């Protein structure tokens, strides 16, 4: 992926917004990659959680929000529990989700109408309730 | 001593066997699970966005109502436990949010309730040595993989459940029933959780890895504490079998079901009809039913 950095991007308010919603200091991150190494769904992510943090710090809003990273986070808190700098990375992932879902287009990540037949009967309601909270605007 | 009990929504539908066996085992152990009146859904996720106070209202209301009835609240579902315990912690620590929430729900809850998981009751209040004395059927070295999942353990500062990387409570519990606890590296790994709604294939892969790791280390049965995990590692074995041709099914039980077996609870009461992989053939072969 080609990434273009501009002074304007680096100084936009994206990182500030993510820091505000997550309550975390992203600048504490020194890119050790422990979060990505322990993440159980990193195999399916386009960029790892540590990269998502770096991108966010560089103001690359489009690149971060366009990646599937934070949508795949299951909030299992393995990254949070292993971060040597004490960053609650799961909160950062949730903040990215919030930034995406709170945009004025209000695009949902999942479409309930498109669930396959029998899906609603099969899956337990806790999966739906947490899923809807994470994926619907 | 009786405990106030918050079952949570899934234990009333997809995981009746979890609820039923827990109640029966409690009776046999000499305490009652007193169901909290008028309980509501806990919200099923602890809100990680710091500005999402709305999602804290249901668990706080549950806690406030429980406080009016007693001093200890217990749950079985690991997700409910996580949400309620973390909310309790937040109410204790964050005065500003506490006031805001209390004003909104018209309660005055200060976070002074003891929130415990059923396993903690067995360990702290009953004690595993005493539990061992109450066992009517020794599990005869059945090789059981204790799958913790994430919700009981993390974040460790708030859950205060067990060590975050090498927990032992579940193994101690299984050993006291006469089972052989199988250690496997993915016992604290995530099952994919609600991704079974968002990205089902990713969740299937997570579940496969966990089961594969347990089987490779010699497990005959996997035991879980969470209806969400159980859906992913038990019911989704259907999808795993389609994707991984070498995969052999393994029964997944709730920890209260295995406790029930050891306490001699009648097989009709164990609710195996809700387990996707039927554990009966294995248990009969081992002479446990």
Interface residues (C-beta under 8 A of the other chain):
Chain A: X20 X21 X22 X23 X40 X41 X43 X44 X71 X72 X74 X75 X76 X77 X78 X80 X81 X88 X90 X91 X93 X94 X95 X98 X109 X110 X122 X123 X124 X125 X126 X127 X128 X129 X130 X131 X132 X133 X134 X135
Chain B: X8 X9 X10 X13 X14 X15 X41 X43 X44 X45 X47 X48 X49 X50 X51 X52 X55 X77 X79 X150 X153 X154 X155 X156 X164 X188 X189 X190 X192 X193 X194 X195 X196 X197 X198 X199 X202 X203 X205 X206 X209 X227 X228 X231 X235
